[in-house]
Amino acid sequence: MSELTSTVVFADLVTPAETLGSRGLDEPAAGRTSQLAQLRALVTEHGGETVSTLGDGLTATFPVPSGAIRFAVAAQQQVSSSSATRRASPGLKLGISIGELLRAGESCQGRAVTEAARLCQLAGPGHILSSRAVRLVAGPVRGVDIQERGSQHLEGLPEPVDMDEIIWPPASERPLRVLLADDAVLIRQGVARLLEDEGIAVIGQTGEAARIAELADKLAPDVLITDVRMPPTFTLEGLRVALELRVRNPQIAVLVLSQHLETRYAVELLGEGASGVGYLLKERVTAVDEFIAAVRRVASGGTAIDPEMVSLLISRSQRNRGLSGLSPREEEILSLMAQGLSNSGIARRLTLSIRTVESHVSSIFTKLGLFPQADDERRVLAVIQNLRG
């Protein structure tokens, strides 16, 4: 039995029929089993570990609270999306707490476990309740609002628990808001059309780097998509403004589109501690699905790095720091990690089992002298930082 500080999440699927006190309209068991399987996959993608599944519920632990929060939001979005297409699909209730846990095999014990379970019971379908300590430790989480919900006595706990609710706007109710900057009008309008066709709102456009900060302050976009070379000198104005904006307003995600690889400034943009950033060559826009996925990933706090940039950084690092110890398969997986793919995403891309990918990732971290971190984007950035040379 081991003791460690961790964030614990309780998730419970509840159908509309159960809310009304009847099982007569319940979704077939196969549908709920599928939902639980999807939730387990989301736990893995967000750096957590599924401790147990019992009935319609799931218990998971996460090394850091931000991973637990992002999982909870992604889980609600996943279940909400399924409910929109299937009659009587489950709603989802979640409770999150943090503290010292006792782990023994496939079970865990501790106040945080009890607290998360009681918060899950208290939450309504479609809601996420967490203890106040989760927010205090996690700090701000991009794209997530957290509101105080007072204190309440919970069964099995001697003292009242200070509670927060994690507000997650469903994607269908709140489209991503993008500010687009590119002096080439045809390119700018083409990108805007692609985004709007995918339900992403382009709330502002400009062809002048000098107006980016003004529009960002006025419009409060979720994402800035900007060219690198813009008037008046057509050198690095767009990229410099993006760097300044990241310092002044880190809540705005930044995706840089360029015709050239500007490694010095790109590495600065992808600096230590950054999240919600990307750097793609403009030619990637023609692969519409991948481009849209990159925009959404950056908006949610992840990273999107062009494969050519990754190859260049790996090549330079091998010359400067002797990383020839990585096998060809590990280099391939490292490149996909840097592009923002999760372990399960890499497994799908390379047609490998997720266990095989996890083994390669562990080997990569060992060879690079890095400790794997729970947040996917921090893991990627740690690797990129190590490859800077």
C-alpha positions in Angstrom: 0.0 0.0 0.0 1.4 3.4 -1.0 0.5 7.0 -0.1 0.6 9.9 -2.5 -1.0 13.2 -3.2 -3.2 13.0 -6.2 -6.4 14.4 -7.8 -9.3 12.0 -7.8 -12.3 12.1 -10.1 -15.6 10.3 -9.7 -17.8 10.1 -12.9 -21.3 8.7 -13.0 -23.5 8.2 -16.1 -27.2 9.0 -15.5 -30.0 8.6 -18.0 -33.0 10.9 -18.2 -35.1 7.9 -17.1 -33.1 7.6 -13.9 -33.5 11.3 -13.2 -37.3 10.7 -13.3 -37.0 7.7 -11.1 -37.6 5.1 -13.8 -35.4 2.6 -15.6 -38.1 1.9 -18.3 -36.6 4.2 -20.9 -33.0 3.3 -20.1 -30.4 3.2 -22.9 -29.2 -0.4 -23.7 -26.4 -1.6 -21.6 -24.1 -1.8 -24.6 -24.5 1.9 -25.2 -23.4 2.7 -21.6 -20.5 0.3 -21.8 -19.3 2.1 -24.9 -19.6 5.5 -23.1 -17.5 4.1 -20.2 -14.9 2.9 -22.7 -14.7 6.3 -24.2 -14.3 7.9 -20.7 -11.5 5.5 -19.9 -9.7 6.5 -23.1 -10.2 10.2 -22.2 -8.6 9.5 -18.8 -5.5 8.2 -20.5 -5.4 11.0 -23.0 -5.3 13.5 -20.2 -2.5 11.9 -18.2 -4.7 10.0 -15.7 -5.2 6.4 -14.6 -8.6 4.7 -14.3 -8.6 3.1 -10.9 -11.9 1.2 -11.2 -15.3 1.1 -13.0 -18.4 0.0 -11.1 -21.8 -0.1 -12.7 -22.2 3.2 -14.5 -19.4 4.9 -12.7 -15.7 5.4 -13.0 -13.0 6.4 -10.6 -9.7 7.9 -11.9 -6.7 9.6 -10.5 -4.5 12.4 -12.0 -1.0 13.5 -10.9 -2.0 17.2 -11.3 -5.5 18.9 -10.9 -5.4 20.7 -14.3 -5.3 17.3 -16.0 -8.4 16.2 -14.0 -10.2 19.4 -14.8 -9.5 19.1 -18.6 -10.6 15.5 -18.5 -13.9 16.4 -16.8 -14.6 19.1 -19.4 -13.7 16.7 -22.3 -15.9 14.0 -20.7 -18.9 16.3 -20.5 -18.4 17.4 -24.1 -18.1 13.8 -25.2 -21.3 12.7 -23.5 -23.1 15.9 -24.5 -22.2 15.2 -28.2 -23.5 11.6 -27.9 -26.7 12.8 -26.2 -27.4 15.1 -29.2 -27.5 12.2 -31.5 -29.0 9.4 -29.4 -32.3 9.3 -27.6 -32.1 8.8 -23.8 -28.3 8.9 -23.8 -26.7 9.3 -20.4 -25.9 12.6 -18.8 -22.7 12.8 -16.8 -22.1 13.9 -13.2 -18.5 14.5 -12.0 -16.9 15.2 -8.6 -13.2 16.2 -8.2 -11.1 16.4 -5.0 -7.4 16.5 -4.2 -5.4 15.0 -1.3 -3.3 12.1 0.0 -4.5 8.7 -1.3 -3.7 5.2 -0.1 -3.3 3.0 -3.2 -3.5 -0.8 -2.8 -3.9 -2.7 -6.1 -7.0 -1.5 -7.9 -8.4 0.5 -5.0 -7.7 3.8 -3.4 -8.8 5.3 0.0 -8.6 8.6 1.7 -10.6 11.8 2.4 -10.2 13.0 -1.2 -11.9 9.8 -2.4 -14.9 10.2 -0.1 -15.1 13.9 -1.0 -15.0 13.3 -4.8 -17.7 10.6 -4.5 -20.0 12.9 -2.4 -19.5 15.8 -4.8 -20.4 13.5 -7.7 -23.6 12.5 -5.9 -24.4 16.1 -5.3 -23.8 17.3 -8.9 -26.7 17.2 -11.4 -26.3 15.6 -14.8 -24.1 17.8 -17.0 -22.4 19.4 -13.9 -18.9 19.2 -12.4 -18.4 20.0 -8.7 -14.9 20.2 -7.2 -13.4 21.0 -3.8 -11.9 24.5 -3.5 -8.4 23.0 -3.1 -8.5 21.8 -6.7 -8.8 25.3 -8.0 -6.2 26.7 -5.6 -3.6 24.1 -6.7 -4.5 24.1 -10.4 -4.6 27.8 -10.9 -6.2 29.2 -14.1 -7.1 26.6 -16.7 -7.6 27.9 -20.2 -11.1 27.8 -21.5 -12.7 26.9 -18.2 -14.6 29.1 -15.8 -14.8 28.1 -12.1 -17.5 29.6 -9.8 -17.8 29.3 -6.1 -20.7 27.3 -4.8 -20.4 27.9 -1.0 -19.8 25.3 1.7 -21.8 22.2 2.5 -21.7 19.2 4.9 -21.2 16.0 2.9 -21.9 12.5 4.3 -18.9 10.8 5.9 -16.9 14.0 6.3 -16.6 15.8 9.7 -16.3 19.4 8.3 -18.1 21.4 5.6 -16.5 21.3 2.2 -15.9 24.5 0.2 -17.2 23.8 -3.3 -16.6 25.1 -6.8 -18.5 24.4 -10.0 -16.4 24.0 -13.2 -18.3 25.7 -15.9 -17.9 24.1 -19.3 -19.7 25.6 -22.2 -20.7 22.9 -24.6 -19.0 23.3 -28.0 -22.4 23.6 -29.7 -23.3 26.6 -27.5 -20.1 28.6 -27.6 -18.1 28.5 -30.9 -14.4 29.2 -30.8 -13.7 32.9 -31.4 -10.7 33.6 -33.7 -8.9 36.8 -34.6 -7.2 36.4 -38.0 -4.1 38.5 -39.1 -2.6 38.2 -42.6 -1.8 40.9 -45.1 -2.6 38.6 -48.0 -6.3 39.2 -48.4 -7.1 36.1 -50.4 -5.3 33.9 -47.9 -7.0 35.6 -45.0 -10.4 35.3 -46.5 -9.8 31.6 -47.5 -8.8 30.7 -44.0 -11.7 32.6 -42.6 -14.1 30.6 -44.9 -12.6 27.3 -43.8 -13.0 28.2 -40.1 -16.5 29.4 -40.5 -17.5 26.3 -42.4 -16.4 24.3 -39.4 -18.4 26.4 -36.9 -15.5 28.5 -35.7 -16.4 32.2 -35.4 -13.9 34.7 -37.1 -14.7 37.8 -35.0 -12.0 40.0 -36.5 -9.5 40.3 -39.3 -6.6 42.6 -40.1 -3.7 42.9 -42.5 -1.6 45.1 -40.2 0.5 43.7 -37.4 0.2 47.0 -35.5 -3.6 46.4 -35.1 -3.4 42.9 -33.6 -3.0 44.0 -30.0 -5.7 46.6 -30.3 -8.2 44.1 -31.8 -7.2 41.4 -29.2 -7.9 43.8 -26.3 -11.2 44.9 -27.9 -12.6 41.5 -29.1 -11.1 39.0 -26.6 -10.6 36.1 -29.0 -9.9 32.6 -27.9 -7.3 32.2 -30.6 -5.1 34.5 -32.6 -4.1 33.1 -36.0 -1.3 35.2 -37.5 1.1 35.4 -40.4 4.8 36.0 -39.6 5.8 38.5 -42.2 3.5 41.5 -42.3 3.8 45.3 -43.2 5.5 47.6 -42.9 8.9 45.7 -43.2 7.6 42.3 -44.1 10.1 40.6 -41.8 8.8 39.2 -38.4 6.2 41.7 -37.3 3.4 39.2 -36.9 5.5 36.8 -34.9 6.9 39.5 -32.7 3.4 40.8 -31.9 2.3 37.2 -31.1 5.2 37.0 -28.6 4.2 40.3 -27.0 0.6 39.2 -26.8 1.5 36.0 -25.1 3.3 37.9 -22.4 0.6 40.5 -21.9 -2.4 38.2 -22.3 -1.5 34.5 -21.9 -5.1 33.5 -21.9 -5.3 34.0 -25.7 -4.0 31.0 -27.6 -1.7 31.7 -30.6 -1.3 29.8 -33.8 1.3 31.1 -36.2 1.0 30.4 -40.0 4.2 30.9 -42.0 5.7 30.2 -45.4 9.1 29.8 -43.7 10.6 28.1 -40.7 11.7 30.8 -38.3 13.2 28.6 -35.7 14.7 31.2 -33.3 11.3 33.0 -32.7 9.3 29.8 -32.9 11.3 28.2 -30.1 10.8 31.4 -28.0 7.0 31.2 -28.7 7.1 27.5 -27.6 9.2 28.4 -24.5 9.1 26.8 -21.1 5.7 26.9 -19.4 3.8 28.0 -22.5 0.6 26.3 -23.6 -2.0 27.0 -26.2 0.5 27.7 -29.0 1.2 26.4 -32.4 3.5 27.0 -35.4 2.4 25.6 -38.8 3.5 26.2 -42.4 0.8 27.7 -44.5 0.7 24.6 -46.8 -0.9 22.7 -43.9 -4.1 24.7 -44.3 -4.9 22.6 -47.4 -5.2 19.5 -45.2 -8.4 21.0 -43.8 -9.2 18.3 -41.1 -5.7 18.5 -39.7 -5.7 22.3 -39.7 -9.0 22.5 -37.9 -7.9 19.9 -35.4 -4.8 22.0 -34.8 -6.8 25.2 -34.2 -9.1 23.4 -31.7 -6.1 21.7 -30.0 -4.3 25.0 -29.5 -7.5 26.7 -28.3 -7.9 24.0 -25.6 -4.4 24.6 -24.3 -2.4 22.1 -26.4 0.3 22.5 -29.0 0.5 22.1 -32.8 4.0 22.1 -34.2 4.7 21.6 -37.9 6.4 18.3 -38.7 9.1 20.1 -40.7 9.9 22.2 -37.6 10.1 19.1 -35.5 12.4 17.4 -38.0 14.6 20.4 -38.1 14.8 20.6 -34.3 15.5 16.9 -33.9 18.2 17.0 -36.6 19.9 20.1 -35.0 19.7 18.5 -31.5 21.3 15.3 -32.7 24.2 17.3 -34.1 24.6 19.4 -31.0 23.7 17.0 -28.2 24.1 13.5 -29.6 20.5 12.2 -29.4 21.4 9.4 -31.8 20.3 7.0 -29.0 16.7 7.4 -30.2 15.5 4.7 -32.5 13.8 5.6 -35.8 10.5 4.6 -34.2 11.1 6.7 -31.2 12.0 9.7 -33.4 8.7 9.2 -35.2 6.8 9.0 -32.0 8.6 12.1 -30.6 7.7 14.0 -33.7 4.0 13.1 -33.3 4.2 14.0 -29.6 5.5 17.4 -30.6 2.7 17.9 -33.1 0.3 17.6 -30.1 -1.0 14.0 -30.5 -1.9 12.1 -27.4 -0.7 8.5 -26.9 -4.0 7.1 -28.2 -3.8 9.5 -31.2 -0.2 8.3 -31.9 -1.4 4.7 -31.6 -4.2 5.3 -34.2 -1.8 7.2 -36.6 0.9 4.4 -36.5 -1.5 1.4 -36.1 0.1 0.4 -32.9 -1.3 -0.7 -29.5 -1.5 2.0 -26.9 0.7 -0.1 -24.6 3.4 -0.2 -27.3 3.2 3.6 -27.7 3.4 4.1 -23.9 6.5 1.9 -23.8 8.2 4.0 -26.5 7.2 7.2 -24.8 8.7 6.0 -21.5 11.9 5.1 -23.3 12.1 8.5 -25.0 11.7 10.3 -21.6 14.4 8.1 -20.1 16.9 8.7 -22.9 16.2 12.5 -22.8 16.5 12.6 -19.1 12.9 13.9 -18.7 10.2 13.0 -16.3 6.8 12.5 -18.0 4.2 15.1 -16.8 0.5 14.7 -16.7 -0.5 17.6 -18.9 -0.1 16.6 -22.5 1.0 20.0 -23.7 3.6 20.3 -20.9 5.0 16.9 -21.9 5.4 18.2 -25.5 6.9 21.5 -24.5 9.4 19.7 -22.2 10.5 17.6 -25.2 10.8 20.7 -27.4 12.7 22.6 -24.8 15.2 19.7 -24.6 15.6 19.7 -28.4 16.3 23.4 -28.7 20.1 22.8 -28.6 
